């Protein structure tokens, strides 16, 4: 296969040491618009492989046996716990890297092709019960009505529970993304600066309850750009404080709010494809999410019957 001289793979060959090849792959992933978190994880996995193999080992000399020994070392010989989820991701990283080398003609054979992929069934996520939602809402409403009214926590919590947006999406919201005069009612635009993620962009209807809290929040904090102009960790602390003040044994988080929102929509009878679109996920991703929501629904019903 002839390679375009501008592609990262054009500058490497079978005798190229592993580390420079990993750097070229990193450039390729960046060009593909992959998220910085994905790239960091994939690169870390391959750097771990490079640290395991003898220094200067060329990509063309790495065999399937080498890769299987590396994976066994991760599980049994490294001395650091390797969860099933981490192992599955590391196998995915290895397969993606060597597939890229093979597809671009750097390697005649793909040594990772016969490495067995480990599938992982992740546990059901934690969600808030109806009673717990009342408890956390009582806390934030108490803050709104205190001697020094503060609607920030209420604005954050209620937005997450009503829209199901992710942490990164929440951080990216600006005041321009909120349209209170939309023909079909107030809406939130979820935007992505990276063109590769345009399929995730969507409009979500905003509740009247949140609009009221939002107006209070605007008056108190007067944000001009970002809706919540604080660091991710600061917003995480806000949620944690709400959970602790409400006496929750669970760790209140962005992810818990997202799953709670999705489950509430599911249990309200919302069309499943509308839930998928509201969450901004693909039909492929929806298969796993759908299965988990179904199990969570059954779990909630089972707990209600026990209480009854």
MOQUI-V345466 format. One record per residue. RES is the residue in one small letter. PHI is phi in radians with two decimals (999 if undefined). NEAR is the number of other ideal C-beta (glycine too) atoms within 8 Angstrom. Layout:
((RES PHI NEAR) (RES PHI NEAR))
//
This chain:
((x 999 4) (x -1.54 3) (x -1.87 9) (x -1.10 5) (x -1.12 5) (x -1.55 4) (x -1.37 9) (x -0.98 10) (x -1.24 13) (x -1.17 10) (x -1.73 5) (x -2.19 12) (x -2.55 6) (x -1.10 9) (x -1.56 5) (x -1.18 12) (x -1.04 9) (x -1.03 14) (x -1.07 8) (x -1.08 9) (x -1.16 13) (x -1.10 13) (x -1.10 8) (x -1.15 12) (x -1.15 14) (x -1.06 10) (x -1.10 9) (x -1.06 12) (x -1.10 11) (x -1.12 9) (x -1.10 7) (x -1.42 7) (x 1.38 8) (x -1.18 8) (x -1.18 5) (x -1.08 5) (x -1.25 6) (x -1.11 9) (x -1.09 12) (x -1.08 8) (x -1.17 10) (x -1.10 13) (x -1.13 11) (x -1.07 8) (x -1.12 12) (x -1.27 14) (x -1.14 10) (x -1.14 10) (x -1.08 12) (x -1.10 11) (x -1.26 6) (x -1.38 7) (x -1.36 11) (x -1.01 4) (x -0.99 4) (x 1.37 5) (x -1.07 11) (x -1.41 11) (x -1.13 15) (x -1.29 10) (x -1.68 6) (x -1.44 12) (x -1.91 7) (x -1.04 10) (x -1.08 6) (x -1.03 10) (x -1.19 14) (x -1.15 9) (x -1.14 8) (x -1.08 11) (x -1.17 12) (x -1.17 9) (x -1.10 10) (x -1.02 12) (x -1.48 9) (x -2.15 6) (x -1.99 7) (x -1.34 8) (x 1.49 3) (x -2.13 4) (x -0.97 3) (x -2.19 9) (x -1.18 6) (x -0.95 7) (x -1.17 8) (x -1.15 8) (x -1.10 14) (x -1.07 12) (x -1.17 10) (x -1.15 13) (x -1.14 13) (x -1.06 9) (x -1.06 12) (x -1.09 14) (x -1.10 12) (x -1.11 9) (x -1.11 13) (x -1.26 15) (x -1.13 11) (x -1.10 11) (x -1.09 14) (x -1.20 13) (x -1.06 6) (x -1.59 11) (x 1.38 9) (x -1.26 13) (x -2.06 12) (x -1.30 4) (x -2.19 6) (x -1.69 9) (x -1.19 13) (x -1.59 12) (x -1.05 11) (x -1.63 6) (x -1.24 13) (x -1.32 5) (x -1.31 8) (x -1.67 8) (x -1.45 5) (x -2.20 8) (x -1.71 4) (x -1.25 4) (x -1.18 4) (x -1.12 7) (x -1.28 9) (x -1.37 7) (x -2.29 9) (x -1.50 12) (x -1.34 8) (x -1.03 6) (x -1.16 6) (x -1.20 11) (x -1.10 11) (x -1.08 8) (x -1.16 11) (x -1.23 15) (x -1.21 11) (x -1.11 9) (x -1.12 12) (x -1.24 13) (x -1.23 9) (x -1.13 8) (x -1.16 12) (x -1.11 12) (x -1.81 6) (x -1.28 8) (x -1.05 3) (x -2.01 4) (x -0.95 10) (x -2.42 9) (x -1.73 12) (x -1.09 11) (x -1.10 13) (x -1.14 15) (x -1.10 14) (x -1.20 13) (x -1.08 14) (x -1.15 14) (x -1.11 12) (x -1.13 14) (x -1.24 13) (x -1.61 11) (x -1.88 11) (x 1.26 12) (x -1.29 12) (x -1.46 8) (x -1.02 10) (x -1.07 6) (x -1.19 10) (x -1.08 15) (x -1.16 10) (x -1.51 10) (x -1.28 12) (x -1.98 8) (x -1.07 8) (x -1.20 4) (x -1.46 11) (x -1.93 13) (x -2.03 8) (x -1.43 7) (x -1.90 4) (x -1.07 9) (x -0.95 3) (x -1.67 5) (x 2.00 7) (x -0.98 11) (x -2.35 12) (x -1.95 14) (x -1.60 10) (x -1.76 15) (x -1.99 7) (x -2.26 9) (x -1.18 4) (x -1.43 6) (x -0.99 5) (x -1.16 7) (x -1.93 9) (x -1.07 7) (x -1.14 5) (x -1.49 9) (x -1.22 10) (x -2.87 9) (x -2.02 8) (x -2.16 10) (x -1.15 9) (x -1.83 14) (x -1.36 8) (x -1.10 5) (x -1.07 8) (x -1.22 12) (x -1.01 11) (x -1.10 8) (x -1.15 13) (x -1.04 11) (x -1.11 8) (x -1.10 13) (x -1.08 12) (x -1.04 9) (x -1.14 6) (x -1.40 10) (x -1.86 6) (x 0.88 6) (x -1.16 10) (x -2.04 4) (x -2.12 6) (x -1.09 8) (x -1.12 10) (x -2.12 12) (x -1.41 6) (x -2.30 5) (x -1.22 5) (x -0.96 7) (x -1.14 6) (x -1.11 8) (x -1.20 15) (x -1.09 11) (x -1.09 8) (x -1.03 11) (x -1.14 14) (x -1.06 11) (x -1.11 9) (x -1.09 14) (x -1.07 12) (x -1.16 8) (x -1.13 7) (x -1.47 12) (x 1.31 6) (x -1.29 11) (x -1.46 3) (x -1.43 9) (x -1.69 8) (x -1.15 13) (x -2.52 9) (x -1.03 12) (x -1.11 8) (x -1.11 14) (x -1.13 15) (x -1.11 13) (x -1.19 12) (x -1.10 12) (x -1.07 13) (x -1.10 14) (x -1.17 13) (x -1.10 9) (x -1.12 12) (x -1.04 12) (x -1.28 8) (x -1.43 6) (x 1.63 3) (x -1.06 8) (x -0.95 5) (x -1.08 9) (x -1.23 6) (x -1.22 9) (x -1.12 13) (x -1.02 12) (x -1.14 8) (x -1.10 12) (x -1.34 10) (x 1.29 11) (x -2.07 8) (x -1.33 6) (x -1.16 6) (x -1.19 5) (x -1.10 8) (x -1.11 11) (x -0.99 8) (x -1.24 7) (x -1.09 12) (x -1.03 10) (x -1.09 8) (x -1.20 10) (x -1.12 12) (x -1.09 8) (x -1.18 9) (x -1.12 14) (x -1.09 11) (x -1.10 8) (x -1.11 9) (x -1.09 11) (x -1.09 8) (x -1.11 8) (x -1.18 9) (x -1.17 8) (x -1.14 7) (x -1.12 6) (x -1.18 5) (x -1.30 4))
//
